[in-house]
Amino acid sequence: MTFTFLVIIGLVFGLVAALMAFLITYGEYSRHFMAKGRALKISLETAFVVLIVFAVIAVIMGFVFPKMLRTS
């Protein structure tokens, strides 16, 4: 597994996770708590944070996994 492959996989799963976070957050906030515009803003922020977290994890794993595989 190469660094690029792990980063691409992380970003793909990050996009899926961000989409799901957006849909869940928007659905709950718009249904229970506030106006649609505010719910949309919070949902987009949540999706962005989830995407960043997954991207950072993918980059870290891109550095860690190849080193782990070489030592075993």
C-alpha positions as CSV (number, residue, x, y, z in Angstrom):
1,M,0.0,0.0,0.0
2,T,1.4,3.3,-1.0
3,F,0.9,6.7,0.6
4,T,-1.2,8.0,-2.3
5,F,-3.5,5.0,-2.3
6,L,-4.2,5.4,1.5
7,V,-4.8,9.1,1.1
8,I,-7.3,8.5,-1.8
9,I,-9.1,5.8,0.2
10,G,-9.3,8.1,3.2
11,L,-10.6,11.0,1.1
12,V,-13.3,8.8,-0.5
13,F,-14.5,7.5,2.8
14,G,-14.1,11.1,4.2
15,L,-16.5,12.4,1.5
16,V,-19.0,9.6,2.3
17,A,-18.7,10.3,6.0
18,A,-19.1,14.1,5.4
19,L,-22.2,13.5,3.3
20,M,-23.8,11.3,6.0
21,A,-22.9,13.8,8.7
22,F,-24.5,16.6,6.7
23,L,-27.7,14.6,6.1
24,I,-28.0,13.5,9.7
25,T,-27.2,16.9,11.2
26,Y,-29.5,18.8,8.8
27,G,-32.3,16.4,9.3
28,E,-32.2,16.7,13.1
29,Y,-31.6,20.4,13.3
30,S,-34.2,21.4,10.8
31,R,-36.8,19.1,12.3
32,H,-36.3,19.9,16.0
33,F,-34.4,23.0,16.7
34,M,-34.2,25.9,14.3
35,A,-34.8,27.6,10.9
36,K,-33.7,25.8,7.8
37,G,-31.0,28.4,6.9
38,R,-29.3,28.1,10.3
39,A,-29.6,24.3,10.1
40,L,-28.0,24.3,6.7
41,K,-25.0,26.4,7.9
42,I,-24.4,24.2,10.9
43,S,-24.7,21.1,8.8
44,L,-22.2,22.3,6.3
45,E,-19.8,23.2,9.1
46,T,-20.2,19.7,10.6
47,A,-19.6,18.0,7.2
48,F,-16.5,20.1,6.6
49,V,-15.1,19.2,10.1
50,V,-15.7,15.5,9.4
51,L,-14.0,15.7,6.0
52,I,-11.0,17.4,7.5
53,V,-10.8,14.8,10.3
54,F,-10.9,11.9,7.9
55,A,-8.3,13.6,5.6
56,V,-5.9,14.1,8.5
57,I,-6.4,10.5,9.6
58,A,-5.7,9.3,6.0
59,V,-2.5,11.3,5.8
60,I,-1.3,9.9,9.2
61,M,-2.1,6.4,8.2
62,G,-0.3,7.0,4.9
63,F,2.8,7.6,6.9
64,V,2.3,5.0,9.6
65,F,1.1,1.9,7.6
66,P,4.0,1.6,5.2
67,K,6.5,1.8,8.2
68,M,4.5,-0.8,10.1
69,L,4.4,-3.1,7.1
70,R,8.1,-2.9,6.6
71,T,9.0,-3.8,10.2
72,S,6.8,-6.9,10.4
